[in-house]
């Protein structure tokens, strides 16, 4: 695994969300596409690129709002419990999005618009943004590798993502299968 050959920067004027795209790239799996209308709303609300939001959902939960990790992260954005206020429902989609996307936006600002560094900070904590690749934990390096590659493919107008396919083959497909089953249950409710 090596660093991607280029870095994508996201330049955002926080005062004017009208420039934010309202659709996500077709590179994302159907389980992430399921959330496309909501991602468009969140992109406007949090002034974030919808493809960056979709990238986080892809890697964190593949669109399953009920998933939890061994480390304790919860929901669609896999937010750690300490980011929630007492009494908040961690798996409520809107609450989870608020906590996750606020953290992502803060990371993007700390990374001066560097989407790859913001993704690394989302995974490893904002402190890793200034550490440099060599000091990152292996999990954060992998997250950067997957996330920056998927995001670059989505941002460049690609119709498919070799990096996403690699992520799916490395184990992401099982997360997406679980997400598909959860979404069928949600849709039936």
C-alpha positions as CSV (number, residue, x, y, z in Angstrom):
1,X,0.0,0.0,0.0
2,X,1.5,3.3,-1.0
3,X,0.4,6.9,-0.9
4,X,-1.9,8.0,-3.8
5,X,0.0,9.9,-6.5
6,X,-2.0,13.1,-5.9
7,X,-4.0,14.8,-3.2
8,X,-7.5,16.2,-3.6
9,X,-8.2,19.4,-1.8
10,X,-11.7,20.5,-1.0
11,X,-12.1,24.3,-0.9
12,X,-15.2,25.4,0.8
13,X,-16.7,28.8,1.3
14,X,-18.5,28.2,4.6
15,X,-20.7,31.2,4.0
16,X,-22.2,30.0,0.7
17,X,-23.4,26.4,0.4
18,X,-25.0,27.0,-3.0
19,X,-21.9,25.6,-4.8
20,X,-22.2,22.2,-3.1
21,X,-23.1,19.4,-5.5
22,X,-26.4,17.7,-4.9
23,X,-25.7,14.2,-6.2
24,X,-23.2,11.5,-5.4
25,X,-21.0,9.7,-7.9
26,X,-22.1,6.4,-9.4
27,X,-18.9,4.7,-8.1
28,X,-20.6,4.1,-4.7
29,X,-22.3,0.8,-3.9
30,X,-26.1,0.5,-4.0
31,X,-26.1,0.4,-0.2
32,X,-24.6,3.9,-0.1
33,X,-26.7,5.1,-3.1
34,X,-29.7,4.2,-0.9
35,X,-28.7,7.3,1.2
36,X,-28.2,9.7,-1.8
37,X,-31.2,12.0,-1.1
38,X,-30.2,12.3,2.5
39,X,-26.5,12.8,1.6
40,X,-27.5,15.7,-0.7
41,X,-29.3,17.3,2.3
42,X,-26.4,16.8,4.6
43,X,-24.0,18.2,2.0
44,X,-26.0,21.4,2.0
45,X,-26.5,21.5,5.8
46,X,-22.8,20.8,6.7
47,X,-21.3,22.5,3.6
48,X,-19.5,19.3,2.6
49,X,-18.9,17.6,-0.7
50,X,-21.5,14.8,-1.0
51,X,-18.9,12.5,-2.4
52,X,-16.8,13.0,0.8
53,X,-19.8,12.2,2.9
54,X,-20.5,9.1,0.7
55,X,-16.9,8.0,1.0
56,X,-17.1,8.0,4.8
57,X,-20.4,6.1,4.8
58,X,-18.9,3.6,2.3
59,X,-16.0,2.8,4.5
60,X,-17.6,3.1,7.9
61,X,-20.9,1.3,7.5
62,X,-21.6,0.7,3.8
63,X,-24.9,2.3,4.6
64,X,-26.0,0.2,7.6
65,X,-27.3,2.6,10.3
66,X,-27.4,-0.1,12.9
67,X,-23.8,-1.4,12.7
68,X,-21.4,-1.1,15.7
69,X,-17.7,-1.8,15.9
70,X,-15.6,-3.7,18.4
71,X,-14.1,-0.3,19.4
72,X,-17.6,1.0,20.2
73,X,-18.2,3.2,17.2
74,X,-21.9,3.3,16.3
75,X,-24.2,3.9,13.3
76,X,-24.1,5.1,9.8
77,X,-21.0,7.2,10.4
78,X,-19.4,4.9,13.0
79,X,-19.2,7.7,15.6
80,X,-17.5,7.0,18.9
81,X,-19.7,7.3,22.0
82,X,-17.7,10.2,23.5
83,X,-18.9,12.4,20.7
84,X,-22.5,12.2,21.8
85,X,-24.3,14.2,24.5
86,X,-25.8,12.3,27.4
87,X,-29.2,10.9,26.3
88,X,-28.6,11.1,22.5
89,X,-29.5,8.0,20.5
90,X,-26.2,7.1,18.8
91,X,-27.8,5.1,16.1
92,X,-30.5,7.7,15.2
93,X,-29.5,8.5,11.6
94,X,-29.8,12.3,12.0
95,X,-28.0,12.4,15.4
96,X,-25.3,10.1,14.1
97,X,-24.9,12.3,11.0
98,X,-24.8,15.5,13.0
99,X,-22.0,14.2,15.2
100,X,-20.1,12.5,12.4
101,X,-20.3,15.3,9.9
102,X,-19.5,18.0,12.4
103,X,-16.3,16.0,13.2
104,X,-15.5,15.5,9.5
105,X,-16.0,19.2,8.7
106,X,-13.8,20.2,11.7
107,X,-11.1,17.7,10.4
108,X,-11.4,19.2,6.9
109,X,-10.8,22.6,8.3
110,X,-7.8,21.4,10.4
111,X,-6.4,19.7,7.3
112,X,-6.7,23.0,5.3
113,X,-9.1,21.4,2.8
114,X,-7.0,18.2,2.2
115,X,-9.7,15.5,1.9
116,X,-7.2,12.7,2.5
117,X,-5.9,14.2,5.7
118,X,-9.4,14.9,6.8
119,X,-10.3,11.2,6.3
120,X,-7.2,10.2,8.2
121,X,-8.3,12.5,11.0
122,X,-11.8,11.1,10.9
123,X,-10.4,7.6,11.5
124,X,-7.4,8.2,13.8
125,X,-8.5,11.5,15.5
126,X,-7.7,15.0,14.4
127,X,-4.2,14.8,16.0
128,X,-3.0,12.5,13.3
129,X,-3.5,15.2,10.7
130,X,-0.2,16.9,11.7
131,X,1.7,13.6,12.4
132,X,2.6,12.6,8.9
133,X,2.1,9.2,7.2
134,X,5.1,7.5,8.9
135,X,3.6,8.0,12.4
136,X,0.1,7.0,11.6
137,X,-1.3,3.7,13.0
138,X,-1.7,1.0,10.3
139,X,-5.5,1.3,10.5
140,X,-5.3,5.0,9.7
141,X,-3.0,4.4,6.8
142,X,-5.4,1.9,5.4
143,X,-8.3,4.3,5.9
144,X,-6.4,7.0,4.1
145,X,-5.5,4.6,1.3
146,X,-9.1,3.4,0.8
147,X,-10.8,6.7,1.4
148,X,-8.6,9.0,-0.6
149,X,-8.6,6.6,-3.6
150,X,-12.4,6.2,-3.5
151,X,-12.9,9.9,-3.0
152,X,-10.6,10.8,-5.9
153,X,-12.4,8.4,-8.2
154,X,-15.8,9.8,-7.2
155,X,-14.6,13.4,-7.5
156,X,-13.0,12.9,-10.9
157,X,-16.2,11.8,-12.5
158,X,-15.3,8.2,-12.8
159,X,-18.0,5.7,-13.4
160,X,-16.3,3.0,-11.3
161,X,-13.6,3.0,-8.7
162,X,-10.8,0.4,-8.8
163,X,-10.0,1.4,-5.2
164,X,-13.6,0.7,-4.1
165,X,-13.5,-2.7,-5.8
166,X,-10.2,-3.4,-4.0
167,X,-11.8,-2.4,-0.7
168,X,-14.8,-4.7,-1.4
169,X,-12.5,-7.6,-2.1
170,X,-10.5,-6.9,1.0
171,X,-13.6,-7.5,3.2
172,X,-15.9,-4.6,2.6
173,X,-18.3,-6.7,0.7
174,X,-19.4,-8.5,3.9
175,X,-20.2,-5.1,5.5
176,X,-22.2,-4.2,2.4
177,X,-24.2,-7.5,2.5
178,X,-25.2,-6.7,6.0
179,X,-26.1,-3.2,5.0
180,X,-28.3,-4.5,2.2
181,X,-30.2,-6.8,4.6
182,X,-30.7,-4.0,7.1
183,X,-31.9,-1.6,4.4
184,X,-34.5,-4.3,3.2
185,X,-35.8,-4.4,6.8
186,X,-35.9,-0.6,7.0
187,X,-37.7,-0.4,3.7
188,X,-40.3,-3.0,4.8
189,X,-41.1,-1.1,8.0
